[in-house]
Amino acid sequence: MDCISKSDIDKVFGKILRNFRIKNHLTQEQLSEKLGISLKYISRIENGNNGIKTQTLINYMNTLGIMPNIIFKEFIIDKNVINSIELFEKINSLNEEQKTFVNSMIDLL
């Protein structure tokens, strides 16, 4: 993906944010109340028809538990960054005991 349009970014962000809202069992109305933004704005964001302010994106991420790499992963082309994201995703899929063990092993390296 050489040149990313604003429209492409809005659509990807909207899809991710909608999926996480649903995963968190929230309606658009409930999320609207939690974030203090209008229901219409949430609908436009999720449909990719509206950009999202940085502050609103951060509030979404905090409210819905979205990691930054999830939001930006599709736009990354640097192989080293992609490898780091993939490593993070593997570690993130472990249970807490396994994460503690991996963290200890990394500290030893």
Biopython code that builds the backbone (N, CA, C, O; Angstrom):
import numpy as np
from Bio.PDB.StructureBuilder import StructureBuilder

atoms = [
    (1, "MET", "N", (0.853, -1.174, 0.000)),
    (1, "MET", "CA", (0.000, 0.000, 0.000)),
    (1, "MET", "C", (0.897, 1.235, 0.000)),
    (1, "MET", "O", (1.364, 1.675, 1.051)),
    (2, "ASP", "N", (1.131, 1.785, -1.183)),
    (2, "ASP", "CA", (2.059, 2.902, -1.316)),
    (2, "ASP", "C", (1.466, 4.222, -0.844)),
    (2, "ASP", "O", (2.031, 4.875, 0.033)),
    (3, "CYS", "N", (0.360, 4.612, -1.403)),
    (3, "CYS", "CA", (-0.258, 5.883, -1.062)),
    (3, "CYS", "C", (-1.631, 5.601, -0.463)),
    (3, "CYS", "O", (-2.535, 5.117, -1.144)),
    (4, "ILE", "N", (-1.764, 5.903, 0.785)),
    (4, "ILE", "CA", (-2.992, 5.594, 1.498)),
    (4, "ILE", "C", (-3.877, 6.835, 1.511)),
    (4, "ILE", "O", (-3.460, 7.907, 1.948)),
    (5, "SER", "N", (-5.089, 6.673, 1.029)),
    (5, "SER", "CA", (-6.005, 7.814, 1.002)),
    (5, "SER", "C", (-6.698, 7.964, 2.357)),
    (5, "SER", "O", (-6.790, 7.011, 3.132)),
    (6, "LYS", "N", (-7.175, 9.159, 2.623)),
    (6, "LYS", "CA", (-7.934, 9.422, 3.845)),
    (6, "LYS", "C", (-9.166, 8.527, 3.884)),
    (6, "LYS", "O", (-9.534, 8.021, 4.944)),
    (7, "SER", "N", (-9.797, 8.331, 2.749)),
    (7, "SER", "CA", (-10.980, 7.481, 2.661)),
    (7, "SER", "C", (-10.657, 6.032, 3.062)),
    (7, "SER", "O", (-11.430, 5.393, 3.774)),
    (8, "ASP", "N", (-9.499, 5.521, 2.593)),
    (8, "ASP", "CA", (-9.072, 4.162, 2.966)),
    (8, "ASP", "C", (-8.878, 4.056, 4.473)),
    (8, "ASP", "O", (-9.318, 3.093, 5.100)),
    (9, "ILE", "N", (-8.221, 5.047, 5.040)),
    (9, "ILE", "CA", (-7.974, 5.055, 6.490)),
    (9, "ILE", "C", (-9.294, 5.090, 7.245)),
    (9, "ILE", "O", (-9.491, 4.327, 8.190)),
    (10, "ASP", "N", (-10.196, 5.969, 6.833)),
    (10, "ASP", "CA", (-11.493, 6.082, 7.511)),
    (10, "ASP", "C", (-12.258, 4.767, 7.473)),
    (10, "ASP", "O", (-12.868, 4.379, 8.470)),
    (11, "LYS", "N", (-12.233, 4.080, 6.343)),
    (11, "LYS", "CA", (-12.954, 2.806, 6.208)),
    (11, "LYS", "C", (-12.356, 1.719, 7.100)),
    (11, "LYS", "O", (-13.089, 0.978, 7.755)),
    (12, "VAL", "N", (-11.035, 1.625, 7.125)),
    (12, "VAL", "CA", (-10.378, 0.610, 7.956)),
    (12, "VAL", "C", (-10.630, 0.899, 9.437)),
    (12, "VAL", "O", (-10.990, 0.000, 10.197)),
    (13, "PHE", "N", (-10.440, 2.153, 9.839)),
    (13, "PHE", "CA", (-10.694, 2.515, 11.235)),
    (13, "PHE", "C", (-12.140, 2.200, 11.612)),
    (13, "PHE", "O", (-12.403, 1.625, 12.668)),
    (14, "GLY", "N", (-13.066, 2.581, 10.746)),
    (14, "GLY", "CA", (-14.487, 2.347, 11.032)),
    (14, "GLY", "C", (-14.802, 0.879, 11.232)),
    (14, "GLY", "O", (-15.530, 0.511, 12.154)),
    (15, "LYS", "N", (-14.253, 0.042, 10.368)),
    (15, "LYS", "CA", (-14.493, -1.402, 10.465)),
    (15, "LYS", "C", (-13.932, -1.960, 11.784)),
    (15, "LYS", "O", (-14.600, -2.731, 12.473)),
    (16, "ILE", "N", (-12.722, -1.568, 12.119)),
    (16, "ILE", "CA", (-12.098, -2.042, 13.356)),
    (16, "ILE", "C", (-12.885, -1.571, 14.571)),
    (16, "ILE", "O", (-13.160, -2.355, 15.480)),
    (17, "LEU", "N", (-13.244, -0.300, 14.588)),
    (17, "LEU", "CA", (-13.955, 0.246, 15.740)),
    (17, "LEU", "C", (-15.329, -0.393, 15.896)),
    (17, "LEU", "O", (-15.753, -0.666, 17.019)),
    (18, "ARG", "N", (-16.027, -0.635, 14.799)),
    (18, "ARG", "CA", (-17.326, -1.319, 14.852)),
    (18, "ARG", "C", (-17.163, -2.740, 15.403)),
    (18, "ARG", "O", (-17.924, -3.168, 16.272)),
    (19, "ASN", "N", (-16.155, -3.471, 14.885)),
    (19, "ASN", "CA", (-15.939, -4.843, 15.349)),
    (19, "ASN", "C", (-15.651, -4.895, 16.843)),
    (19, "ASN", "O", (-16.164, -5.767, 17.544)),
    (20, "PHE", "N", (-14.835, -3.967, 17.335)),
    (20, "PHE", "CA", (-14.526, -3.950, 18.771)),
    (20, "PHE", "C", (-15.727, -3.518, 19.602)),
    (20, "PHE", "O", (-15.911, -4.010, 20.715)),
    (21, "ARG", "N", (-16.539, -2.617, 19.090)),
    (21, "ARG", "CA", (-17.760, -2.220, 19.812)),
    (21, "ARG", "C", (-18.672, -3.425, 19.968)),
    (21, "ARG", "O", (-19.202, -3.678, 21.051)),
    (22, "ILE", "N", (-18.853, -4.166, 18.885)),
    (22, "ILE", "CA", (-19.707, -5.358, 18.918)),
    (22, "ILE", "C", (-19.107, -6.413, 19.837)),
    (22, "ILE", "O", (-19.821, -7.042, 20.619)),
    (23, "LYS", "N", (-17.802, -6.605, 19.743)),
    (23, "LYS", "CA", (-17.108, -7.573, 20.602)),
    (23, "LYS", "C", (-17.293, -7.234, 22.080)),
    (23, "LYS", "O", (-17.331, -8.127, 22.926)),
    (24, "ASN", "N", (-17.409, -5.940, 22.384)),
    (24, "ASN", "CA", (-17.616, -5.488, 23.761)),
    (24, "ASN", "C", (-19.102, -5.415, 24.137)),
    (24, "ASN", "O", (-19.460, -4.893, 25.193)),
    (25, "HIS", "N", (-19.959, -5.947, 23.254)),
    (25, "HIS", "CA", (-21.407, -6.020, 23.506)),
    (25, "HIS", "C", (-22.012, -4.650, 23.795)),
    (25, "HIS", "O", (-22.831, -4.503, 24.702)),
    (26, "LEU", "N", (-21.606, -3.657, 23.021)),
    (26, "LEU", "CA", (-22.139, -2.316, 23.180)),
    (26, "LEU", "C", (-22.908, -1.912, 21.921)),
    (26, "LEU", "O", (-22.499, -2.223, 20.802)),
    (27, "THR", "N", (-24.009, -1.225, 22.119)),
    (27, "THR", "CA", (-24.704, -0.625, 20.991)),
    (27, "THR", "C", (-24.019, 0.700, 20.678)),
    (27, "THR", "O", (-23.231, 1.207, 21.477)),
    (28, "GLN", "N", (-24.324, 1.249, 19.520)),
    (28, "GLN", "CA", (-23.784, 2.565, 19.195)),
    (28, "GLN", "C", (-24.252, 3.590, 20.221)),
    (28, "GLN", "O", (-23.499, 4.487, 20.601)),
    (29, "GLU", "N", (-25.482, 3.456, 20.661)),
    (29, "GLU", "CA", (-26.022, 4.393, 21.648)),
    (29, "GLU", "C", (-25.261, 4.300, 22.973)),
    (29, "GLU", "O", (-24.930, 5.325, 23.570)),
    (30, "GLN", "N", (-24.984, 3.080, 23.434)),
    (30, "GLN", "CA", (-24.233, 2.905, 24.686)),
    (30, "GLN", "C", (-22.834, 3.486, 24.565)),
    (30, "GLN", "O", (-22.342, 4.139, 25.486)),
    (31, "LEU", "N", (-22.196, 3.246, 23.428)),
    (31, "LEU", "CA", (-20.847, 3.770, 23.219)),
    (31, "LEU", "C", (-20.880, 5.295, 23.136)),
    (31, "LEU", "O", (-19.979, 5.972, 23.631)),
    (32, "SER", "N", (-21.905, 5.814, 22.519)),
    (32, "SER", "CA", (-22.077, 7.264, 22.430)),
    (32, "SER", "C", (-22.099, 7.889, 23.820)),
    (32, "SER", "O", (-21.476, 8.924, 24.057)),
    (33, "GLU", "N", (-22.815, 7.256, 24.726)),
    (33, "GLU", "CA", (-22.888, 7.754, 26.101)),
    (33, "GLU", "C", (-21.538, 7.650, 26.801)),
    (33, "GLU", "O", (-21.133, 8.575, 27.505)),
    (34, "LYS", "N", (-20.839, 6.535, 26.613)),
    (34, "LYS", "CA", (-19.549, 6.338, 27.267)),
    (34, "LYS", "C", (-18.503, 7.344, 26.774)),
    (34, "LYS", "O", (-17.683, 7.837, 27.548)),
    (35, "LEU", "N", (-18.549, 7.635, 25.477)),
    (35, "LEU", "CA", (-17.539, 8.519, 24.884)),
    (35, "LEU", "C", (-17.943, 9.988, 24.918)),
    (35, "LEU", "O", (-17.109, 10.875, 24.732)),
    (36, "GLY", "N", (-19.213, 10.235, 25.153)),
    (36, "GLY", "CA", (-19.686, 11.615, 25.166)),
    (36, "GLY", "C", (-19.695, 12.249, 23.785)),
    (36, "GLY", "O", (-19.457, 13.448, 23.639)),
    (37, "ILE", "N", (-19.970, 11.437, 22.773)),
    (37, "ILE", "CA", (-20.079, 11.942, 21.403)),
    (37, "ILE", "C", (-21.427, 11.507, 20.836)),
    (37, "ILE", "O", (-22.076, 10.608, 21.373)),
    (38, "SER", "N", (-21.834, 12.140, 19.768)),
    (38, "SER", "CA", (-23.166, 11.867, 19.231)),
    (38, "SER", "C", (-23.250, 10.497, 18.565)),
    (38, "SER", "O", (-22.270, 9.965, 18.045)),
    (39, "LEU", "N", (-24.435, 9.963, 18.605)),
    (39, "LEU", "CA", (-24.730, 8.690, 17.951)),
    (39, "LEU", "C", (-24.482, 8.811, 16.443)),
    (39, "LEU", "O", (-23.975, 7.881, 15.816)),
    (40, "LYS", "N", (-24.838, 9.946, 15.875)),
    (40, "LYS", "CA", (-24.639, 10.179, 14.450)),
    (40, "LYS", "C", (-23.152, 10.138, 14.089)),
    (40, "LYS", "O", (-22.778, 9.580, 13.058)),
    (41, "TYR", "N", (-22.303, 10.731, 14.940)),
    (41, "TYR", "CA", (-20.856, 10.730, 14.699)),
    (41, "TYR", "C", (-20.315, 9.296, 14.745)),
    (41, "TYR", "O", (-19.493, 8.918, 13.911)),
    (42, "ILE", "N", (-20.770, 8.505, 15.710)),
    (42, "ILE", "CA", (-20.322, 7.110, 15.804)),
    (42, "ILE", "C", (-20.730, 6.352, 14.549)),
    (42, "ILE", "O", (-19.930, 5.600, 13.992)),
    (43, "SER", "N", (-21.946, 6.539, 14.107)),
    (43, "SER", "CA", (-22.423, 5.863, 12.901)),
    (43, "SER", "C", (-21.571, 6.242, 11.690)),
    (43, "SER", "O", (-21.191, 5.381, 10.897)),
    (44, "ARG", "N", (-21.275, 7.526, 11.555)),
    (44, "ARG", "CA", (-20.472, 7.992, 10.418)),
    (44, "ARG", "C", (-19.041, 7.438, 10.493)),
    (44, "ARG", "O", (-18.466, 7.079, 9.466)),
    (45, "ILE", "N", (-18.468, 7.368, 11.693)),
    (45, "ILE", "CA", (-17.122, 6.800, 11.858)),
    (45, "ILE", "C", (-17.132, 5.331, 11.454)),
    (45, "ILE", "O", (-16.296, 4.893, 10.664)),
    (46, "GLU", "N", (-18.080, 4.573, 11.998)),
    (46, "GLU", "CA", (-18.116, 3.128, 11.752)),
    (46, "GLU", "C", (-18.407, 2.779, 10.305)),
    (46, "GLU", "O", (-18.005, 1.717, 9.830)),
    (47, "ASN", "N", (-19.096, 3.654, 9.602)),
    (47, "ASN", "CA", (-19.380, 3.422, 8.187)),
    (47, "ASN", "C", (-18.275, 3.945, 7.278)),
    (47, "ASN", "O", (-18.358, 3.821, 6.057)),
    (48, "GLY", "N", (-17.246, 4.527, 7.874)),
    (48, "GLY", "CA", (-16.121, 5.041, 7.096)),
    (48, "GLY", "C", (-16.447, 6.325, 6.361)),
    (48, "GLY", "O", (-15.743, 6.704, 5.425)),
    (49, "ASN", "N", (-17.513, 6.998, 6.778)),
    (49, "ASN", "CA", (-17.933, 8.232, 6.115)),
    (49, "ASN", "C", (-17.367, 9.477, 6.778)),
    (49, "ASN", "O", (-17.583, 10.592, 6.304)),
    (50, "ASN", "N", (-16.655, 9.291, 7.857)),
    (50, "ASN", "CA", (-16.162, 10.435, 8.622)),
    (50, "ASN", "C", (-14.797, 10.084, 9.186)),
    (50, "ASN", "O", (-14.568, 8.954, 9.618)),
    (51, "GLY", "N", (-13.902, 11.043, 9.181)),
    (51, "GLY", "CA", (-12.633, 10.851, 9.861)),
    (51, "GLY", "C", (-12.869, 10.874, 11.364)),
    (51, "GLY", "O", (-13.964, 11.190, 11.828)),
    (52, "ILE", "N", (-11.838, 10.537, 12.111)),
    (52, "ILE", "CA", (-11.960, 10.515, 13.563)),
    (52, "ILE", "C", (-10.858, 11.380, 14.161)),
    (52, "ILE", "O", (-9.695, 11.282, 13.768)),
    (53, "LYS", "N", (-11.227, 12.211, 15.095)),
    (53, "LYS", "CA", (-10.242, 13.049, 15.781)),
    (53, "LYS", "C", (-9.339, 12.152, 16.617)),
    (53, "LYS", "O", (-9.765, 11.106, 17.106)),
    (54, "THR", "N", (-8.095, 12.569, 16.775)),
    (54, "THR", "CA", (-7.135, 11.788, 17.559)),
    (54, "THR", "C", (-7.638, 11.539, 18.972)),
    (54, "THR", "O", (-7.547, 10.417, 19.471)),
    (55, "GLN", "N", (-8.158, 12.552, 19.611)),
    (55, "GLN", "CA", (-8.678, 12.401, 20.980)),
    (55, "GLN", "C", (-9.801, 11.369, 21.026)),
    (55, "GLN", "O", (-9.853, 10.550, 21.943)),
    (56, "THR", "N", (-10.690, 11.404, 20.050)),
    (56, "THR", "CA", (-11.795, 10.441, 20.001)),
    (56, "THR", "C", (-11.263, 9.040, 19.760)),
    (56, "THR", "O", (-11.744, 8.085, 20.368)),
    (57, "LEU", "N", (-10.271, 8.901, 18.878)),
    (57, "LEU", "CA", (-9.672, 7.590, 18.615)),
    (57, "LEU", "C", (-9.057, 7.025, 19.892)),
    (57, "LEU", "O", (-9.243, 5.848, 20.201)),
    (58, "ILE", "N", (-8.338, 7.840, 20.622)),
    (58, "ILE", "CA", (-7.724, 7.373, 21.878)),
    (58, "ILE", "C", (-8.800, 6.981, 22.880)),
    (58, "ILE", "O", (-8.659, 5.972, 23.572)),
    (59, "ASN", "N", (-9.865, 7.755, 22.968)),
    (59, "ASN", "CA", (-10.957, 7.406, 23.875)),
    (59, "ASN", "C", (-11.618, 6.088, 23.472)),
    (59, "ASN", "O", (-11.944, 5.269, 24.331)),
    (60, "TYR", "N", (-11.815, 5.882, 22.171)),
    (60, "TYR", "CA", (-12.331, 4.611, 21.661)),
    (60, "TYR", "C", (-11.426, 3.465, 22.114)),
    (60, "TYR", "O", (-11.892, 2.465, 22.659)),
    (61, "MET", "N", (-10.115, 3.634, 21.875)),
    (61, "MET", "CA", (-9.152, 2.580, 22.191)),
    (61, "MET", "C", (-9.175, 2.248, 23.677)),
    (61, "MET", "O", (-9.149, 1.073, 24.044)),
    (62, "ASN", "N", (-9.224, 3.257, 24.534)),
    (62, "ASN", "CA", (-9.268, 3.030, 25.975)),
    (62, "ASN", "C", (-10.578, 2.390, 26.413)),
    (62, "ASN", "O", (-10.585, 1.510, 27.273)),
    (63, "THR", "N", (-11.675, 2.825, 25.829)),
    (63, "THR", "CA", (-12.983, 2.302, 26.200)),
    (63, "THR", "C", (-13.173, 0.861, 25.743)),
    (63, "THR", "O", (-13.753, 0.047, 26.462)),
    (64, "LEU", "N", (-12.685, 0.548, 24.547)),
    (64, "LEU", "CA", (-12.922, -0.775, 23.967)),
    (64, "LEU", "C", (-11.738, -1.726, 24.086)),
    (64, "LEU", "O", (-11.831, -2.875, 23.655)),
    (65, "GLY", "N", (-10.620, -1.271, 24.666)),
    (65, "GLY", "CA", (-9.448, -2.134, 24.838)),
    (65, "GLY", "C", (-8.755, -2.477, 23.524)),
    (65, "GLY", "O", (-8.395, -3.630, 23.287)),
    (66, "ILE", "N", (-8.573, -1.483, 22.682)),
    (66, "ILE", "CA", (-7.942, -1.704, 21.374)),
    (66, "ILE", "C", (-6.476, -1.291, 21.450)),
    (66, "ILE", "O", (-6.161, -0.161, 21.824)),
    (67, "MET", "N", (-5.589, -2.205, 21.095)),
    (67, "MET", "CA", (-4.163, -1.910, 21.058)),
    (67, "MET", "C", (-3.826, -1.084, 19.817)),
    (67, "MET", "O", (-4.435, -1.285, 18.766)),
    (68, "PRO", "N", (-2.874, -0.163, 19.916)),
    (68, "PRO", "CA", (-2.520, 0.678, 18.762)),
    (68, "PRO", "C", (-2.130, -0.124, 17.520)),
    (68, "PRO", "O", (-2.469, 0.264, 16.402)),
    (69, "ASN", "N", (-1.429, -1.228, 17.705)),
    (69, "ASN", "CA", (-1.013, -2.003, 16.533)),
    (69, "ASN", "C", (-2.207, -2.568, 15.774)),
    (69, "ASN", "O", (-2.110, -2.795, 14.567)),
    (70, "ILE", "N", (-3.322, -2.800, 16.445)),
    (70, "ILE", "CA", (-4.524, -3.285, 15.770)),
    (70, "ILE", "C", (-5.058, -2.202, 14.830)),
    (70, "ILE", "O", (-5.460, -2.488, 13.702)),
    (71, "ILE", "N", (-5.057, -0.976, 15.303)),
    (71, "ILE", "CA", (-5.587, 0.138, 14.522)),
    (71, "ILE", "C", (-4.739, 0.394, 13.267)),
    (71, "ILE", "O", (-5.285, 0.641, 12.191)),
    (72, "PHE", "N", (-3.420, 0.336, 13.402)),
    (72, "PHE", "CA", (-2.546, 0.765, 12.314)),
    (72, "PHE", "C", (-1.930, -0.372, 11.502)),
    (72, "PHE", "O", (-1.275, -0.118, 10.492)),
    (73, "LYS", "N", (-2.124, -1.600, 11.919)),
    (73, "LYS", "CA", (-1.454, -2.751, 11.314)),
    (73, "LYS", "C", (-1.600, -2.813, 9.793)),
    (73, "LYS", "O", (-0.624, -3.083, 9.093)),
    (74, "GLU", "N", (-2.782, -2.572, 9.285)),
    (74, "GLU", "CA", (-3.028, -2.712, 7.847)),
    (74, "GLU", "C", (-2.217, -1.722, 7.001)),
    (74, "GLU", "O", (-2.001, -1.945, 5.810)),
    (75, "PHE", "N", (-1.777, -0.638, 7.622)),
    (75, "PHE", "CA", (-1.078, 0.404, 6.879)),
    (75, "PHE", "C", (0.444, 0.292, 6.968)),
    (75, "PHE", "O", (1.155, 1.046, 6.304)),
    (76, "ILE", "N", (0.946, -0.629, 7.770)),
    (76, "ILE", "CA", (2.387, -0.761, 7.987)),
    (76, "ILE", "C", (3.015, -1.585, 6.866)),
    (76, "ILE", "O", (2.519, -2.658, 6.522)),
    (77, "ILE", "N", (4.108, -1.078, 6.301)),
    (77, "ILE", "CA", (4.806, -1.813, 5.247)),
    (77, "ILE", "C", (6.239, -2.167, 5.638)),
    (77, "ILE", "O", (6.870, -2.994, 4.980)),
    (78, "ASP", "N", (6.758, -1.555, 6.697)),
    (78, "ASP", "CA", (8.120, -1.834, 7.159)),
    (78, "ASP", "C", (8.182, -3.252, 7.737)),
    (78, "ASP", "O", (7.456, -3.576, 8.677)),
    (79, "LYS", "N", (9.046, -4.085, 7.174)),
    (79, "LYS", "CA", (9.137, -5.499, 7.575)),
    (79, "LYS", "C", (9.492, -5.672, 9.048)),
    (79, "LYS", "O", (8.963, -6.569, 9.705)),
    (80, "ASN", "N", (10.379, -4.829, 9.578)),
    (80, "ASN", "CA", (10.751, -4.934, 10.982)),
    (80, "ASN", "C", (9.569, -4.626, 11.899)),
    (80, "ASN", "O", (9.371, -5.288, 12.918)),
    (81, "VAL", "N", (8.801, -3.630, 11.531)),
    (81, "VAL", "CA", (7.618, -3.284, 12.325)),
    (81, "VAL", "C", (6.584, -4.404, 12.234)),
    (81, "VAL", "O", (5.964, -4.760, 13.236)),
    (82, "ILE", "N", (6.399, -4.957, 11.042)),
    (82, "ILE", "CA", (5.461, -6.069, 10.865)),
    (82, "ILE", "C", (5.884, -7.257, 11.715)),
    (82, "ILE", "O", (5.042, -7.890, 12.352)),
    (83, "ASN", "N", (7.178, -7.569, 11.735)),
    (83, "ASN", "CA", (7.672, -8.671, 12.567)),
    (83, "ASN", "C", (7.410, -8.407, 14.040)),
    (83, "ASN", "O", (7.032, -9.323, 14.771)),
    (84, "SER", "N", (7.602, -7.185, 14.485)),
    (84, "SER", "CA", (7.345, -6.829, 15.885)),
    (84, "SER", "C", (5.867, -6.969, 16.223)),
    (84, "SER", "O", (5.514, -7.454, 17.298)),
    (85, "ILE", "N", (5.010, -6.546, 15.308)),
    (85, "ILE", "CA", (3.568, -6.679, 15.531)),
    (85, "ILE", "C", (3.177, -8.152, 15.623)),
    (85, "ILE", "O", (2.395, -8.540, 16.490)),
    (86, "GLU", "N", (3.723, -8.964, 14.731)),
    (86, "GLU", "CA", (3.412, -10.397, 14.752)),
    (86, "GLU", "C", (3.893, -11.045, 16.046)),
    (86, "GLU", "O", (3.196, -11.887, 16.613)),
    (87, "LEU", "N", (5.067, -10.665, 16.513)),
    (87, "LEU", "CA", (5.573, -11.187, 17.784)),
    (87, "LEU", "C", (4.658, -10.769, 18.927)),
    (87, "LEU", "O", (4.310, -11.586, 19.779)),
    (88, "PHE", "N", (4.269, -9.502, 18.946)),
    (88, "PHE", "CA", (3.364, -9.016, 19.971)),
    (88, "PHE", "C", (2.051, -9.800, 19.961)),
    (88, "PHE", "O", (1.544, -10.172, 21.019)),
    (89, "GLU", "N", (1.499, -10.052, 18.771)),
    (89, "GLU", "CA", (0.232, -10.772, 18.674)),
    (89, "GLU", "C", (0.359, -12.199, 19.213)),
    (89, "GLU", "O", (-0.555, -12.709, 19.861)),
    (90, "LYS", "N", (1.488, -12.827, 18.941)),
    (90, "LYS", "CA", (1.709, -14.180, 19.478)),
    (90, "LYS", "C", (1.774, -14.150, 20.997)),
    (90, "LYS", "O", (1.166, -14.982, 21.670)),
    (91, "ILE", "N", (2.511, -13.190, 21.529)),
    (91, "ILE", "CA", (2.620, -13.071, 22.987)),
    (91, "ILE", "C", (1.262, -12.726, 23.588)),
    (91, "ILE", "O", (0.888, -13.270, 24.627)),
    (92, "ASN", "N", (0.535, -11.842, 22.954)),
    (92, "ASN", "CA", (-0.760, -11.409, 23.470)),
    (92, "ASN", "C", (-1.777, -12.548, 23.514)),
    (92, "ASN", "O", (-2.725, -12.500, 24.299)),
    (93, "SER", "N", (-1.589, -13.566, 22.681)),
    (93, "SER", "CA", (-2.531, -14.692, 22.662)),
    (93, "SER", "C", (-2.266, -15.693, 23.797)),
    (93, "SER", "O", (-3.065, -16.603, 24.016)),
    (94, "LEU", "N", (-1.157, -15.528, 24.513)),
    (94, "LEU", "CA", (-0.819, -16.431, 25.617)),
    (94, "LEU", "C", (-1.643, -16.100, 26.862)),
    (94, "LEU", "O", (-2.168, -14.995, 27.000)),
    (95, "ASN", "N", (-1.746, -17.075, 27.763)),
    (95, "ASN", "CA", (-2.404, -16.780, 29.034)),
    (95, "ASN", "C", (-1.430, -16.006, 29.924)),
    (95, "ASN", "O", (-0.251, -15.876, 29.595)),
    (96, "GLU", "N", (-1.922, -15.498, 31.037)),
    (96, "GLU", "CA", (-1.099, -14.610, 31.888)),
    (96, "GLU", "C", (0.156, -15.305, 32.409)),
    (96, "GLU", "O", (1.217, -14.684, 32.478)),
    (97, "GLU", "N", (0.056, -16.561, 32.772)),
    (97, "GLU", "CA", (1.223, -17.303, 33.266)),
    (97, "GLU", "C", (2.284, -17.428, 32.169)),
    (97, "GLU", "O", (3.475, -17.249, 32.425)),
    (98, "GLN", "N", (1.851, -17.731, 30.970)),
    (98, "GLN", "CA", (2.779, -17.848, 29.846)),
    (98, "GLN", "C", (3.419, -16.496, 29.521)),
    (98, "GLN", "O", (4.607, -16.431, 29.207)),
    (99, "LYS", "N", (2.636, -15.424, 29.596)),
    (99, "LYS", "CA", (3.179, -14.087, 29.348)),
    (99, "LYS", "C", (4.257, -13.745, 30.368)),
    (99, "LYS", "O", (5.294, -13.184, 30.013)),
    (100, "THR", "N", (4.018, -14.077, 31.626)),
    (100, "THR", "CA", (5.006, -13.824, 32.674)),
    (100, "THR", "C", (6.287, -14.600, 32.386)),
    (100, "THR", "O", (7.388, -14.072, 32.544)),
    (101, "PHE", "N", (6.143, -15.845, 31.968)),
    (101, "PHE", "CA", (7.300, -16.668, 31.640)),
    (101, "PHE", "C", (8.088, -16.069, 30.469)),
    (101, "PHE", "O", (9.311, -15.951, 30.537)),
    (102, "VAL", "N", (7.388, -15.693, 29.403)),
    (102, "VAL", "CA", (8.046, -15.104, 28.231)),
    (102, "VAL", "C", (8.747, -13.806, 28.621)),
    (102, "VAL", "O", (9.867, -13.546, 28.182)),
    (103, "ASN", "N", (8.096, -13.006, 29.432)),
    (103, "ASN", "CA", (8.691, -11.763, 29.884)),
    (103, "ASN", "C", (9.980, -12.021, 30.661)),
    (103, "ASN", "O", (10.961, -11.297, 30.496)),
    (104, "SER", "N", (9.979, -13.045, 31.502)),
    (104, "SER", "CA", (11.182, -13.420, 32.259)),
    (104, "SER", "C", (12.295, -13.876, 31.309)),
    (104, "SER", "O", (13.462, -13.536, 31.502)),
    (105, "MET", "N", (11.927, -14.642, 30.294)),
    (105, "MET", "CA", (12.927, -15.109, 29.334)),
    (105, "MET", "C", (13.537, -13.941, 28.556)),
    (105, "MET", "O", (14.740, -13.917, 28.298)),
    (106, "ILE", "N", (12.709, -12.990, 28.193)),
    (106, "ILE", "CA", (13.203, -11.814, 27.481)),
    (106, "ILE", "C", (14.158, -11.028, 28.366)),
    (106, "ILE", "O", (15.193, -10.552, 27.899)),
    (107, "ASP", "N", (13.813, -10.891, 29.645)),
    (107, "ASP", "CA", (14.698, -10.199, 30.568)),
    (107, "ASP", "C", (16.064, -10.879, 30.667)),
    (107, "ASP", "O", (17.080, -10.203, 30.835)),
    (108, "LEU", "N", (16.096, -12.199, 30.565)),
    (108, "LEU", "CA", (17.355, -12.934, 30.621)),
    (108, "LEU", "C", (18.219, -12.714, 29.372)),
    (108, "LEU", "O", (19.445, -12.806, 29.428)),
    (109, "LEU", "N", (17.567, -12.426, 28.266)),
    (109, "LEU", "CA", (18.308, -12.195, 27.016)),
    (109, "LEU", "C", (19.034, -10.866, 27.100)),
    (109, "LEU", "O", (19.720, -10.476, 26.155)),
]
sb = StructureBuilder()
sb.init_structure("model")
sb.init_model(0)
sb.init_chain("A")
sb.init_seg("    ")
for serial, (resi, resn, name, xyz) in enumerate(atoms, 1):
    if name == "N":
        sb.init_residue(resn, " ", resi, " ")
    sb.init_atom(name, np.array(xyz, "f"), 0.0, 1.0, " ", f" {name:<3s}", serial, name[0])
structure = sb.get_structure()
